[in-house]
Every structure is written in C-alpha cells, then in structure tokens.
Amino acid sequence: MSRDDTVPPAPVRPRCSTIAQVAVHVPPDRQTGEEIEDDVRARNPGIRLLPGLLRQMYGFEERRVAPAGTWPSDLAAEAGRHALDRAGLGSDAVDLLIFASAGEDVEEPATAHIVAHKLGVTAPVFDVQNACNGVLNALEIADSLIRTGRYERVLVTTGERNSLLSALPVRDRAELSQFLPVCTLGDLGAALLLEASDRPGLLGSAFRANSAGWHAATVTNPYIGPQPGTQTVRFDFRALAASYAGMEVAALDTLRSMGHTPDDFRLFCVQQPSVPTTRAILEALGVPEGRTVATFPRYGNVATANLPLQLVEAEQRGMVHPGDLVAMFGLASGASAGMLLMEWHPLGAPKPPAQRTRHTASLAPWQGPTTHHRKEHTP
C-alpha cells in the first residue's frame, strides 16, 4: 500500500460523562410543622410562637427526621448503596467517591472516608463543601475528572442531618426571627453515579459568587471562636435574599451562551429553601411551576440533597424521559449560584444487585445539639 493509500486513524470521540443513576434515602419518620412549633415552645417557655407560623411564612408542612444516632454518613451510604444496587454494581466499581453535604460527621478526617468504609469502597475519596451547592460543585468536579480520563465512574454522595439544629434554644424574639428557617431543615441522603460516556450527558455548568454576603447565614464551628465548645446558628432571610441579587440574570446568560432558553428544558430543578422563594426563583427564570417538582412542603429544606430528590421524584412521576434536557439551578449561602445542564441518559431498567460484602460499621451514636450555645459532642 502506498503512502497515499494509508488509512487515516479514526477520529477520537470526545470523552463525556453522564448521570447513570440517582438515588435517595428517605428516613421513615415525619415531623409536622405543628409538632416542631410545639417542641420549640416546650424548649423555650419564654418565647411566643404563633401556631401555624411555619406554614404561613414558608409553606412548610412536614419534614423527614432520621432516627436518633444517625450520622450524615449513614444517610449518604444508604443512598449510595441504593444507587449501586440499581446499577447492578459492587463497591469495587467505584473509582472515586465524593461526599458533598452541608454538614459532616467529624471535622477530621473527611466524612467521605466514613461513607466509603460503610459501602466497602476502597477508591480515593474527598469532601466538597459549599453549603447547599455542594452537590452541584461535586458534579462539576466529577465531570471534569471523567473528561480528562482520570476516572471512569464517580459516586457523589450527601447526607443531611440538619433537623438536629432545631433543638437549639432561642433566647429572645430577635433570635427567633433568625432561627425559624432552621425549623424547616429536614434529613435526607442522596447519591448520583456518574460514568464515562461517548455521548454528552452533562452538557455544561457555570457558577457565580457574591462572597460579601457570607454573613447572612452562618453555622459556627464549635471548635474555633471566642467560645470554644459552643455553636450558634443564624439565618437572616432578608439579607440572604439580597445576597442573591442578579444571580438569576447570570443563570439565564448561561443558558443563552449554550444556545438554550428555559423553554428547552423538560425539567428544571431549583433549590427550594421555602415555597415563596421557590416561586420567586421560577418566576425570575421564566420557568412554569409545572416543569419542576415541589419538594419543600413535604420534605423541608434538605440542602444539598434537594436537587437529587427532585430528579428522583420527577423520574418516578414520569416527568422526565431519556433524551430530555434537564437544568439544575442551585443557590447557597455565601452566597453562590450554580447552573448545571444535562441530557437525561440514566441506565435502563435497574439490574439485580451484584454480589458483594456489605460494610455496616458505624461510629458511636451522635447525640446531636442540645443548646443554642452548646457543648459539642466529641466522637
């Protein structure tokens, strides 16, 4: 064969990532808004809390509460196990595990190690933390690592155990106004399994920050500060909303830069800190309420687990099908906003779970916070 007859090499197809499975672990116990209000009154006899205030202010009905002694890693591991079982994979199929919750089991080591141990995963692990946008950031990182060829399969996990914070005491009326949003925080575990693919699943992402707004919502580190061993929680909803100003415009700019408008998406998942805030976000983005899944009234604010929860419920309801465009828009204290676009390509029908040894080791039960300025439990 002459030089001119040489067959040229086949073009290399771009390496992409796709979300193969999404799973959630929903704790069995429910706690209604009225029950939470009764508990706040019982713990704080000097505080006047009007009945039904959580429903009137936030559209909150109930939340899920994990059993006593449950850790964030427990919720994350259960969701991760469910995602692997649905994919018919064992723990040895995971090349990287990321834990991306707003909270953690311990300050050191990374909680991802604990989740991996409970799942029997021996791959590299690390934590990603950015308040409610942790999972979105973890997906961005996982997508980048898969595209470079570093990993084939990444398991992103999260476990939110934030209902414990509503047990903190309230000292006065001013503190109550910044504490009420805490009473809507719910417990949930979620996991997303990303795999290398020859067709685009995750199409792109973009993030923006307004770090000058960091003071609007804070949960202090009990180990560092003027009063070591204590923890405080502060949510100034008005200041938090102000810190998000203009971020919806940036989100729309991201869509346009990728050649899309909100009308192109079959499903639009948005962070849901309350019903009024969710409606305001959808209105600002020009998204009809029928293209999202309302989760806040039934689950409360489940932070990083909220967007995966919407994906799971949308799939169960038949709202999204293979090939549909899906957008996920997250807002987080700090403040930050993130937009991730994808084409929905989950694996087919769930496969039988692979045979494997289940690791169920757990740390000692966590007693949780008991006071607004509290002595931190030492694991």
NORNORMO-V399319 format. One record per residue. RES is the residue in three letters. SS is DSSP state (a for helix, b for strand, c for the rest). Layout:
# NORNORMO-V399319
RES,SS / RES,SS
This chain:
# NORNORMO-V399319
MET,c / SER,c / ARG,a / ASP,a / ASP,a / THR,c / VAL,c / PRO,c / PRO,c / ALA,c / PRO,c / VAL,c / ARG,c / PRO,c / ARG,c / CYS,b / SER,b / THR,b / ILE,b / ALA,b / GLN,b / VAL,b / ALA,b / VAL,b / HIS,b / VAL,c / PRO,c / PRO,c / ASP,b / ARG,b / GLN,b / THR,b / GLY,a / GLU,a / GLU,a / ILE,a / GLU,a / ASP,a / ASP,a / VAL,a / ARG,a / ALA,a / ARG,a / ASN,c / PRO,c / GLY,c / ILE,c / ARG,c / LEU,c / LEU,c / PRO,c / GLY,c / LEU,a / LEU,a / ARG,a / GLN,a / MET,a / TYR,a / GLY,c / PHE,c / GLU,c / GLU,b / ARG,b / ARG,b / VAL,b / ALA,c / PRO,c / ALA,c / GLY,c / THR,c / TRP,c / PRO,a / SER,a / ASP,a / LEU,a / ALA,a / ALA,a / GLU,a / ALA,a / GLY,a / ARG,a / HIS,a / ALA,a / LEU,a / ASP,a / ARG,a / ALA,a / GLY,c / LEU,c / GLY,c / SER,a / ASP,a / ALA,a / VAL,c / ASP,c / LEU,b / LEU,b / ILE,b / PHE,b / ALA,c / SER,c / ALA,c / GLY,c / GLU,c / ASP,c / VAL,c / GLU,c / GLU,c / PRO,c / ALA,c / THR,a / ALA,a / HIS,a / ILE,a / VAL,a / ALA,a / HIS,a / LYS,a / LEU,a / GLY,c / VAL,c / THR,c / ALA,c / PRO,b / VAL,b / PHE,b / ASP,b / VAL,c / GLN,c / ASN,c / ALA,a / CYS,a / ASN,a / GLY,a / VAL,a / LEU,a / ASN,a / ALA,a / LEU,a / GLU,a / ILE,a / ALA,a / ASP,a / SER,a / LEU,a / ILE,a / ARG,a / THR,c / GLY,c / ARG,c / TYR,c / GLU,c / ARG,b / VAL,b / LEU,b / VAL,b / THR,b / THR,b / GLY,b / GLU,b / ARG,b / ASN,a / SER,a / LEU,a / LEU,a / SER,a / ALA,a / LEU,c / PRO,c / VAL,c / ARG,c / ASP,c / ARG,a / ALA,a / GLU,a / LEU,a / SER,a / GLN,a / PHE,a / LEU,a / PRO,a / VAL,a / CYS,a / THR,a / LEU,b / GLY,c / ASP,b / LEU,b / GLY,b / ALA,b / ALA,b / LEU,b / LEU,b / LEU,b / GLU,b / ALA,b / SER,b / ASP,c / ARG,c / PRO,c / GLY,c / LEU,b / LEU,b / GLY,b / SER,b / ALA,b / PHE,b / ARG,b / ALA,b / ASN,c / SER,a / ALA,a / GLY,a / TRP,a / HIS,a / ALA,a / ALA,b / THR,b / VAL,b / THR,c / ASN,c / PRO,c / TYR,c / ILE,c / GLY,c / PRO,c / GLN,c / PRO,c / GLY,c / THR,c / GLN,c / THR,c / VAL,b / ARG,b / PHE,b / ASP,c / PHE,a / ARG,a / ALA,a / LEU,a / ALA,a / ALA,a / SER,a / TYR,c / ALA,c / GLY,c / MET,a / GLU,a / VAL,a / ALA,a / ALA,a / LEU,a / ASP,a / THR,a / LEU,a / ARG,a / SER,a / MET,c / GLY,c / HIS,c / THR,c / PRO,a / ASP,a / ASP,a / PHE,c / ARG,c / LEU,b / PHE,b / CYS,b / VAL,b / GLN,c / GLN,c / PRO,c / SER,c / VAL,a / PRO,a / THR,a / THR,a / ARG,a / ALA,a / ILE,a / LEU,a / GLU,a / ALA,a / LEU,a / GLY,c / VAL,c / PRO,c / GLU,a / GLY,a / ARG,a / THR,c / VAL,c / ALA,c / THR,c / PHE,a / PRO,a / ARG,a / TYR,a / GLY,c / ASN,b / VAL,c / ALA,c / THR,c / ALA,a / ASN,a / LEU,a / PRO,a / LEU,a / GLN,a / LEU,a / VAL,a / GLU,a / ALA,a / GLU,a / GLN,a / ARG,c / GLY,c / MET,c / VAL,c / HIS,c / PRO,c / GLY,c / ASP,c / LEU,b / VAL,b / ALA,b / MET,b / PHE,b / GLY,b / LEU,b / ALA,b / SER,c / GLY,c / ALA,c / SER,b / ALA,b / GLY,b / MET,b / LEU,b / LEU,b / MET,b / GLU,b / TRP,c / HIS,c / PRO,c / LEU,c / GLY,c / ALA,c / PRO,c / LYS,c / PRO,c / PRO,c / ALA,c / GLN,c / ARG,c / THR,c / ARG,c / HIS,c / THR,c / ALA,c / SER,c / LEU,c / ALA,c / PRO,c / TRP,c / GLN,c / GLY,c / PRO,c / THR,c / THR,c / HIS,c / HIS,c / ARG,c / LYS,c / GLU,c / HIS,c / THR,c / PRO,c
